[in-house]
């Protein structure tokens, strides 16, 4: 029931964002642009624990964004669904972990050139569902990312509607204790990711 409610809440959030997103007519009156983007991410989960080894796998993300332009600066709220995964070798066992989250980055951008945007800002992870697969069964485990993190990156727009976005997502602090069930706890998990997106401006 709890997982079903989380899925409903996530869908409702996306629906509300679509419903309240600026119309094209409003964007003509205000200095606002908006669009969609999607791409791949390469996570960098690691731990100092001597009894554990982490091997990362490529993930993906997709989302919506708006950009409120104020001269050479803009404020850019975004909403992303992020899928990441990695393998954990611990206690002579191998676990596959998948982390699915809904992220809300709010960045401030500098636009020194019409085709270039440099940005940075905080990221709020609104929800995260992390599952461990191994031994023939699947279990939900503690979240592997912090609620508040940060992102920084660059976006290049070679065409009127098309742009490329390269970003770094980092954590302010390690996750000290993660309960992976069956009596095993993972300590001092650090994480970051590098993401490459292709976007379309409406």
Secondary structure in CASP SS format (residue, H / E / C, confidence):
PFRMAT SS
TARGET T0000
AUTHOR 0000-0000-0000
METHOD secondary structure of the structure
MODEL  1
X C 1.00
X H 1.00
X H 1.00
X H 1.00
X H 1.00
X H 1.00
X H 1.00
X H 1.00
X H 1.00
X H 1.00
X H 1.00
X H 1.00
X H 1.00
X H 1.00
X H 1.00
X H 1.00
X H 1.00
X H 1.00
X H 1.00
X H 1.00
X C 1.00
X C 1.00
X C 1.00
X H 1.00
X H 1.00
X H 1.00
X H 1.00
X H 1.00
X H 1.00
X C 1.00
X C 1.00
X E 1.00
X E 1.00
X E 1.00
X E 1.00
X E 1.00
X E 1.00
X E 1.00
X E 1.00
X E 1.00
X E 1.00
X E 1.00
X E 1.00
X C 1.00
X C 1.00
X E 1.00
X E 1.00
X C 1.00
X C 1.00
X C 1.00
X C 1.00
X E 1.00
X E 1.00
X E 1.00
X E 1.00
X E 1.00
X E 1.00
X E 1.00
X E 1.00
X E 1.00
X E 1.00
X E 1.00
X E 1.00
X E 1.00
X E 1.00
X E 1.00
X E 1.00
X E 1.00
X E 1.00
X E 1.00
X C 1.00
X C 1.00
X E 1.00
X E 1.00
X E 1.00
X E 1.00
X E 1.00
X E 1.00
X E 1.00
X E 1.00
X E 1.00
X E 1.00
X E 1.00
X E 1.00
X E 1.00
X E 1.00
X E 1.00
X E 1.00
X E 1.00
X E 1.00
X C 1.00
X C 1.00
X E 1.00
X E 1.00
X E 1.00
X E 1.00
X E 1.00
X E 1.00
X E 1.00
X E 1.00
X E 1.00
X E 1.00
X E 1.00
X E 1.00
X E 1.00
X E 1.00
X E 1.00
X E 1.00
X E 1.00
X E 1.00
X E 1.00
X E 1.00
X E 1.00
X C 1.00
X C 1.00
X E 1.00
X E 1.00
X E 1.00
X E 1.00
X E 1.00
X E 1.00
X E 1.00
X E 1.00
X E 1.00
X E 1.00
X E 1.00
X E 1.00
X E 1.00
X E 1.00
X E 1.00
X E 1.00
X E 1.00
X E 1.00
X E 1.00
X C 1.00
X C 1.00
X E 1.00
X E 1.00
X E 1.00
X E 1.00
X E 1.00
X C 1.00
X C 1.00
X C 1.00
X C 1.00
X C 1.00
X C 1.00
X E 1.00
X E 1.00
X E 1.00
X E 1.00
X E 1.00
X E 1.00
X E 1.00
X E 1.00
X E 1.00
X C 1.00
X C 1.00
X C 1.00
X C 1.00
X C 1.00
X E 1.00
X E 1.00
X E 1.00
X E 1.00
X E 1.00
X E 1.00
X E 1.00
X E 1.00
X E 1.00
X E 1.00
X C 1.00
X C 1.00
X C 1.00
X E 1.00
X E 1.00
X E 1.00
X E 1.00
X E 1.00
X C 1.00
X C 1.00
X C 1.00
X C 1.00
X C 1.00
X E 1.00
X E 1.00
X E 1.00
X E 1.00
X E 1.00
X E 1.00
X C 1.00
X E 1.00
X E 1.00
X E 1.00
X E 1.00
X E 1.00
X E 1.00
X E 1.00
X E 1.00
X E 1.00
X E 1.00
X C 1.00
END
